Amino acid sequence: MRRADRLFALVQQLRVRRFATAEQLAETLEVSVRTVYRDVRDLVYSGVPIQGEAGVGYRLERGFELPPLTFTAEELEALILGARFVASQADPELSAAAKTAMARITAALPRPLYPILTRTHLFVPSTQKVRRRATWLAPLRRAMATHNKVQLHYCRADGQHSVRVVHPIALYFWGDSWSLAAWCELRQSWRNFRSDRIDTLTETGERFEVNGDHNLQAYLAATRAAVGPEFQLPGAGAEVDPWAQGIDP
C-alpha cells in the first residue's frame, strides 16, 4: 500500500471508530506499530486533529472531515459510468482498482450527493465474451509500463497464424474489442493486434527503447499516414477504426 493510501485509510479508521489503539490500527493497516506512530505524528503536523490518550488510544476530533469532493450530478454520473465500464471491460486488476476508487470517492462525498449514487441507472454489462476480450490486458499493461517486448501467437482475421515479437505502445478500445498498438519486429513497422485474436502471450524479458522515432506519437503519425489525418486515439477526437480501413498485421 502506498503511503498516501495508508494515511487516507488511517484517517478513515479514526473517523469510524471512537477510539483506536496503535496496535489495532497496525493490525488493520498491516503495518508495524512504529509505522502507525510515525504516520499519526505526520498527520498531526499536517493539521489533522488527532488526539492521543494514554491507555486508551487515538481519537479524531469530532466534526473533522477530509476536504470534500464536489462534483456536479453529471460529473458524478460520468465517474460512476467510467468506473463501471472499467470494472466490466478491463482486466481483473483494473476492475478491482475501479471498485476501490469508487468506494474511496463514496466515503469522501458530501452527504447531499449520496442519492446520485443510487439513482444513476447507467450500466455496462459483463459477459463471458467480454471477459475473454480482457484476457491479455494485464500482461500487456505491465509490458508497456516496463518497455518489455512480448511474443504473440496471433491469428489474423483470415485464419492465418503467426508468431510475432512486438514492442507494445498502447491499448485502445473500439466498442467490440481491445486492440494493441505495437512495433512488429517481423514486419518492421507499426501494427494493430486485436487482443481477442491473441492465442498465447509470453513476456520475453527483453526491453525495447522508447525514443523520438519509437513511441506513441510515431505510431499515431504512421497510422494517420495510412488511414487519414482524422485518426485519433479514443478520447483525443474523432475515432476511425483501423480495422475498417483494411489495416491488418
N, C-alpha and C positions, 0 to 999 in steps of 0.2 A: 504494500500500500504506500502510495506517495505521501510525503509528509503533509502536504496541503490537504489531502483527503483525510489523513488521520486527525489533523487539527479540527477539521469540519466535523468529523464523526465524534470527536471528544466533546465538542460543544453541544452536539445533538444529544449525546448521552446525558449531559448535565441538564439539558432542557426538559427531558422526560423523567428524570429522577429527582427526588427531593434532595437526597444526599448520595454520594458515591465515593467509596474509598479508592485510593490509588491502586490497591490490589484488584478491586472489581473492574476498574477502568482498564487496567493492564490485561486482565483476562478477556474482556470483551473485545479490545482492540488488538489482542495478540501481540503485545509488546512487553517490554520489561517495565517494572515499577519505576526504575530510574528514568526511563523514557517518558513516562507519564509525568513525573516531577518536572522534567525539563520542558515538556510541552505546556504544562499548566503555567509554569513561570513565564514562558514566552507569550502565551495568550494574555496573561495579566499585564505584562509590559506593553502589549499592543492595545490595551484598553478594554479587554473583556472582563466584566466584573465577577470574577470567580473568587470565592472566599473559602478558606480552609479552616476547619475546626478540629483541634486535636482530639483524637479518639473517635471522631465522627466521620470526617471525610470532607470532600469538597461539595460546595453548592454554588449554583449560578444565581445571581441576584434576580429576583422576580421582575418581570417586565422586559428583560433583555431579549432582544430579537436580533438575528443576523440581518444585515442590510436587505430590505425587501426586494423581491424580484417583481418588477412592474411590467406587465405586458398588456397590450390591447387584447380583446377577445380573439381577433383574427390572428394575432401573433401567437397566442397560446394554442389555438387550433392548429396552426402551422407546425408548431413544435410537437404536438401530440401526433399529428398525422405523420410527420417525419420520423418520429421515434417508432411508430407502429410499422412504418414501411421498413425501416432497418431491422426491426425485430422479426419481420416476416420474410424479407428478401435477402438478407445478408447471412454471413456465416455465424455459427453459434457464439463466437466470442463477441462480435459486434452486436449481435442480438441481445446478449446479456448486458453489454455496456449501455445499450439504448434503454433497457428497462431500469437499470440502476440510475441512469442520468435523469429519467423522468421521475423516479422516486425522490431523487435529491431536489429536483425542481418543485415537486409537490410539497415536500417538507418545508421549503422556504417560501412558498406562495403566501401572500396575504389572504386571509380568510375569505374576503368577498369574491376572490377569483375561483374558489373551490368548485362552485356549481358548474363552471365551464368544463371541468374535467369529466363530469358525469353526463353532461348533455351533449357532448361532442360525438355525434354518430358518424364518424369518418373512420373507416376500417380498411385494412389491407389483408385480405385472406391469405392463409398459408396452406399449401397442399404439398403432397409428396413430390410432385413435379417441380414446384418452386424450391423445395429444399434441395433437390438434386442439382438445380442450377447453381447453388451456392457452395457445392462440394469443395471446389478448389480455391475459394476466395481467401481463406485464412493463410495457406502457404504462399499464395501469390502476394498478399499484402506484406507478409514477412520478407519475401524476396525483394519487393520494391523498396521497403524501408532499409534493407541492408545492402542493396545493389548486388544481389546474388543471381547468377544465372540459374535457369531451371530447364530441365529436359522434359519435353512433352511427347507423349504418344498421342497423335492427333488424327482425327477422321474428318475429312472435308465433306462438304455437302453432297459431292458426287460419289461418296463412299471410298475415296482413295485414302489409304493410311500412310502416315509418315512419322519419322522421329525428328524432332526439332530441338535444338538448344537455342533458347531465346533470352533476351535481356528485358524483363518486364518493366514497363514505364508507367502504365496507368490502367485502371479498370473503369469501365463505364457501363451504364445500364440503359437498354433501349426499350424497356417495357415488356419484352418477352424473353430477353436473355442478357447475361453479362458478357462483355467482350474484353479481351486483354489486348492492349496496345503494346507491342514489343518489337525489338530488333531481332530478326531471324538470321542466325548465322548461316543456315543453309542457303537462303535466298539473298543474303547480304543486302537486306532492305527492311523497311518497316512493314509489319504485317499485323492484321487483326485476327485474333483467335477466339472463337466462341467457347465460353467455359463449358457448355454442355456437350461440346464435341471433343473434349479432352478425355481420353481413356485413362491415362495414368500421368502422374506428375512426380518428378524426382528433383530434389534440391541438389545441385551439383557440388556446392561448396566453393565454387569459383566466383570471384567478384568481377563485375564489369565497371568500367569507368564512365561516370556521368560528366559530360563537358558541354561546351557550346555547340558541338555538332552531334551530340548524342544525348538528347534529353527530351522532355515533353514538348518543348517548343519546336524542336527539329521534327518530331513525329507529326505535330499539327501542320507544319509547313508542307511536309511531304504529302499528307492526306489532302490538304486543300489544293495542292497542285494536281492531284489525281481526280478529285470529285468536284472541285469548285470552291471559291472563297467563302461560300455560305456555310461550310462545315464548321461546327463548333462542338466542343465537348459539352455535355449536359450542364446547364447552369451558366453557360457562357454565351448564350444567344441561340440563334436558330439551329436546330438539330437536323442533320442529314445522316441516315443510317448508311455506312459504307457498304453493308451487305446488299442493300438495294441498288448500289451503284456498280455491282459486279466486281468489287474488290474481294478477292479470296486468297488465303495464303497459298 
